[in-house]
Amino acid sequence: MLNAEERACFRLRVDRLCTRFLEFHQAVEVCLSRRVGVGEYLRPQVLLDELTGNLPAPPIEEMLELVPVEALPILVA
């Protein structure tokens, strides 16, 4: 059985979903000690670099850029 870091690293290095997404997603969040948006999986190398300590966590502004405009909430004051 793979631990969370092994599961996350393995899955980020292959281009096929070979585990249940929820298990993979939880492993990535545990390893990075932060919430990971689904849009971040579009750039698996960035997540892998963060996981291995080669990159710091991206600022919230950069993560929000990955969210499609139609998926952003509308605030009415």
C-alpha positions, 0 to 999 in steps of 0.5 A, a space after each residue: 500500500 502506498 502512503 500519501 506522498 507516494 500516491 500523489 507523486 506517482 499519480 502526478 507523474 503518469 498521464 492516466 488516472 490509475 487510482 480513484 480521484 478522491 483518494 489521489 486528491 486527498 493525498 495531494 492535499 495532505 502532502 501539500 498541507 493545503 486545499 488544492 483546486 481541481 483546476 490545479 491538476 491541469 498543471 501536474 508538473 507544477 504540483 509535483 514541483 511544489 510537492 518535491 520542494 522545488 516550488 513554493 505554493 502559488 499565491 491565491 491570485 494565481 490559483 484563481 486564474 485557473 477557475 473559468 470565469 463562468 464558474 466564479 461566484 457573483 457577489 451582489 452588494 
